[in-house]
Amino acid sequence: MSANASQASKRERQMSMRGGRYSPGWRQYRAPFQPLGNDRAMFGPLQEMLLMHERKLTLCSTLEDIADSLPEQVERLTCLTVASALLPLLHHAHHLEETIIFPAYDALPDATKAAGTTQRLRIEHVEDECFADELTEILFKIGREGEVANAEMFGFMLRGFFEGTRRHIAFEREHIAPIVRAAFAKSPHEI
């Protein structure tokens, strides 16, 4: 290991110490939220949606950790990292679903589909993004200042968001993905 790499590693460990306990630092949170970039070509739309689900679930776990650490043990770096990742991740996932997955689902003549399903999911996307915008603002403030103005209220906000997101993902996995997967297996060139 070079001297520069050793110094960077030491600096990163020092920055990661919070409240007497070791935190793995920003790398743990950065990787799940990076856009697909060049890896996108390896995934079909359905696989990409499922990957976005995994990334959103990782984000939900991090938000739950933040909620559990309120009010005294919140890691500022984690708040900044999540605040930076939250809206871009949601925008990317929602765009994929609304432009590719939902139209494919709606075009299927499957009698098992509930009428208005994708319309309801689109409305939830708008609500999620508005909620995430508020959370992002508070997370940035905590990351910069280190203080939680109203920990109880913020904890309820975090829990409301990540629980709703988990339910939304579960619904898409149980109801949207299997139907689209079956249709894709029949005619892959259409999805």
Protein Blocks (a to p, Z undefined) as FASTA:
>chain_A
ZZklmmmmmmmmmmmpgghiacebjmlmmmmmpcfklmmmmpcfklmmmmmmmmmmmmmm
mmmmmmmmpmklccfklmmmmmmmmmmmmmmmmmmmmmmmmmmmmmpccfkbcghklmmm
mmmmmmmmmmmmmmmmmmmmmmmnopafblmlmmmmmmmmmmmmmmmmmmmmmmmmmmmm
mmmmmmmmlZZ
